[in-house]
Amino acid sequence: MRIASTSKAFSGAVALTLVAQHRLSLDETIARLLPSLPNAWGGVTLRELLDHTSGLEDFSEDPALLDYLVKNLHAAPSPTFILHFIAGTKPRFTPGTAYRYSNTDNFVIALMAEAATHRSYTQLLARYVLRPLGLGGTSLPSSFAMPAPYLHGDHLDPPPAEDVSELVSAAYAWASGGIVSTPADLSTFIRAYAGGRLFPRAVRAAQLQFLPGNSEPIGPGTNSAGLDHVDAALGPPEGVPLRACGSRRPRGALARRRARRSPGRMFPGSAERPCRAAAPSSAERPARRLNSLACLRSATPARVRRNRRRR
């Protein structure tokens, strides 16, 4: 399944691992590591990118990029190509003085990690996160294709339902939302990332410094870095049986705890359905635009369908 903006925690894990190895500093600036990015961004630090206080514009809200996306759904643009759409912008506020969620932050974090190590972000992800934690079902694709079998996502309004699971290339979301994973892998990762397994105590202390703030979609702030909203840390998506997704059946205290947290969730042994997300209510549908790449919220399937017909 596509894990959308939960991918941001993975780029955080890579960056903090490099901080622990003294290959990056939380006070490292964009100007020093990435001099090719706009001068106006130069004073922004890794710390500010990680806690979304950089003030950088969110590329996923740029109209020109969204126009490009709907005309090139299956392209694999580079991160720097995507960032060039907002190259003429300045931070909305003095970095470090306010909170504002931005997908741009995680692109720049991954680019800083690449510059510090001379390795690709995909290599760093495998070396410092995927292999150490045994996340064999997790990857960062650059195309629209999903590894089978996968959890499908349908856009239901207006009808007929359209499967948008492979509608858009994951390259448009990259380090901010492009990772594909499984419920079991994601649960393993979140427990390690939030539980202190990946970093020494000093780095973990910096990781746990939360800031007041709120955003849509939910991000770091007084909501505990969004971790209490990562459903896969506790079980599968609502209405999806664990067995259908290839996970083990919960037992004992774990099963009882999950049942208390989510009494409506199905577990193996109840009537099974295909591994497909439950249909949203009418109140939820407006927020379900392009769920295959949730960070690109404005590129609606209706717009994409019109473009397809013209082609």
N, C-alpha and C positions, 0 to 999 in steps of 0.2 A: 504494500500500500504506500501511497505518497504520504509523507508525514508533514508536508508543508512547513510552516514556520517553526515546528519543533526542531528542524534542521539547524536553527540558530544555536541551540545548545551544543551541537556537535562542533560548530566553528569556535564556540567558546572553549570547549574542551581542548581543541588543538592549540589555541592561543595560550591558554593557561598552562598547558604542558610545556610549551616553549618558554614561558615565563619561569616556570619551575627549573628549567634547564639553563636559565640565564642567557638564552638565545634571543629573547625578547624582553622588553621592560614595559610595565604598565604605563610608564610615562614616555614611551617611544612616540614620536610624532609622524604624521603622514609626510611632512616635508622632508624628513631625513630618509625614510625608507622608500617612499613612493614620490619622488620629485616630479614625475610626469603627470601626476594628478593636479587639479587646479590649485594655484597659489593660495586662493582664499580658504582652502581646506587645510593648509599646511600646519597650523597650530593645534589641530585636533589630535588627541592622544589615543592610544590603544584603550586605556581605561575608559575614556569617554565614549568610544565606539561600543565597548562591551556593555556599558550600562545605559546606552541610548540617550546620552546627554551631549552628543556631538553637535546637534542642530542641523546636520546635513539633510538636504532635501531627499525625499523618498522617490527613487527612480520609478517605482511601480505606479506612481500617481502622475507621471509625465504624459501628456496627451500624445506627443510625437512618438514616444516609445510604444504606447498602446496601439497607435495606428500602424506602426511597423509590425507589431506582433500579430495583429489580425490578418495581415497580408503575408506573413511568413511564419505560420504556425509551427512548422517542423524544422525551422532553422536552428542552428546551434551557435548563436552569437557569443563572442568572448565577453568576459566580465568587463573589460575595459571599453569594449564597443557599447555595452549597455550604459556604462557610466558616462559616456560622452554626451548622452542626451541631456544630462543635467550639469555638464561641465561649466556652464556659464552662471551657475547659481552660487550664492554665498550661504553660510550657516544662518539659520533663522534667528539664532540668538548666540550670545557669547558662549562658546563650548564650556560645558561643565556647570552652567548656571540653571539649567532647566531640563526637564525630561520630555522627549518626543520620540516615539517608536519610528524607526526607519529601516527599511530593508537594505538601504545603501550601507548602513553600518557594517553589516555582516559580510558584504562583498569586500569592503575595505579591510576588515579584519583578516579575511582569507588571503587577500593580496599582500598584506603585511607579513603574514606567516610565510608566504612563498618567497618574498624578497629577503627575509631573514635567513632562510634555509637553502634557497636555490633549488627547491623541490616544488612540484605541483601540489595544489591543495588536495587533490585526490590521493596522491602518495602520502601526504602527511596524515590524512584522515585514516588511511589503512594502517599506517605505521604506529600511530599513537592512540587510536581508538578502536578501530574495527578488529584488528588482529589481537591486541591484548585482552579484549573483552570477549573474543570468540563470536563476533557478530557476523556470521556467515550469510545471513539473509539481508544484509544492509549494504547499500551501494549508492554512489552518486552518479547517475547516468547523465549523459549530455544530449540524449535524444528524447523523442516522445514515447518510445516503446517501453512497456512494462514487462518485467520478468514474470512468466506464468508459473503457477497460478497467482492471481492478484485480486485484491479487494476492489470491486468496481464502484464507480461513483456516477450516478445519473443526475442530469439536470431535468427537473420535472415540470417547470413552469416557464413558458407555456408548453402544453402537451403537443406532440407525443414526447415521451421520455427519451432523452438522448444520453448515451454513455459517453462521458467526457474524460474517461480515465486516461486516454492516450491522445487527447485533443491538442495539447501544446507541449513543445519541447521543454524538458526540465532545465535546459541551459538558461532559460529566462529567469529562473529562481536560484540556481546554483547554490552558493553557501547560505543564502537566506531562506531557502525553501525547497531545494531540489532533491533531497535524499529520499530514497525508497527503502522501506524497512518492513519488519514484521512485528506483531504485538509482542512476541517473546523477546526479540532483540531489543525493542524499544524499552521494555520493562527492565532488561538487564542494564542497558545504558543509563537510564534515569537513576536507577539505584546506585550505580557506580559514580555518576556525575554529582548527584545530590548527597551521596553518602560518604564522600571523602576518599574514595578508593583511588582516584586518578591523580590527586595532587598532595603535596606535603602540607603541613599545618599552616605555614605562613601564607601560601597561595590560597588555601581554602578560606582563611580569614578574610582575604580581599574579596573572594567570590561571594561571601555571605554578607557583604555590606550592601543592604538594600536601600533604595531611594523611594521617597513618596512619588507617586505618579499613577496615571491610568491611561489606557489607550484602547483602540479597537483596530486590529485584534488585540486581545489581552497580551501584555508583555511584562517585562521586569518592573518591579515597583513594590507597592505594599501587598501585592497578591503573590508574594513568595516566588518571584521569577517565573510565574506561570506554571510551576510544577504541579500545583493542586488542580490544574486544568488539563494535565496530560493524562487522559483516561487510560492509555495503554500501560501506564505504570501500575494500574490496578487490575486491568482486564481488557477484553476486546471492546470495540465500539458497541454502543447500545444496539441490542437486537441481533448481534452477531455471535453465534455459538463458537466457543473456543476450538472445538474439534474441527470445524469447517475451515479454520485458519491455520491448522497444523500445530496448535499449541497443546500442552498437556493439560489434563483436567485438574483444576485446583482441588486440594484435599485439606481436611482437618481445619485448623484455625484459619488458614488462608482463605479457604472456601467460605467459612462463616463470616470472616471480615468483609469479603467482597459482597456477600449477600446482604449484609447490613448496610454497606455503602450504596449499593445499587440494587434494591429489591426487585426492580423490573427487568434486570439483565438476564438473558438466557444463558444457561450452562449446558454442557453435554448431558444428555438424558432427557431433556425436554424436546418438544417438537422442533426439528431442525429446519433451517432455511438455507438457501444458497449464501455464500460469503459475500454479501452485498449490504451496503449501508441502508438503514431504515429510511423511509421517505420522510422528508421534513414536513413540519406543520406549515400552514399558510403563513404564520407569523415568521417562520424561519426562512422561507424561500427567498426573500430579497437578499439575504446574506449568503446564499448558496451559489452565487455567480462564479463560474470557473473554479470549482473546488479542487480540480486537479492541480491548480497552481493558485492557492488562496491568496498569495501575496500580490497577484496581479488582479485586483478585485474589479477594476473598471472594464476589463475586456470581457463583455458578457457573451455567452453562447449565442444569443440571438444575433448579435453583431457579427460573430464569426460565421454563423449559418448564412447570413446575407452575403458575406464576402465569398463563401464557398460557391453559392449559386452563381455569382457574377463570373467566377473563374470557370 
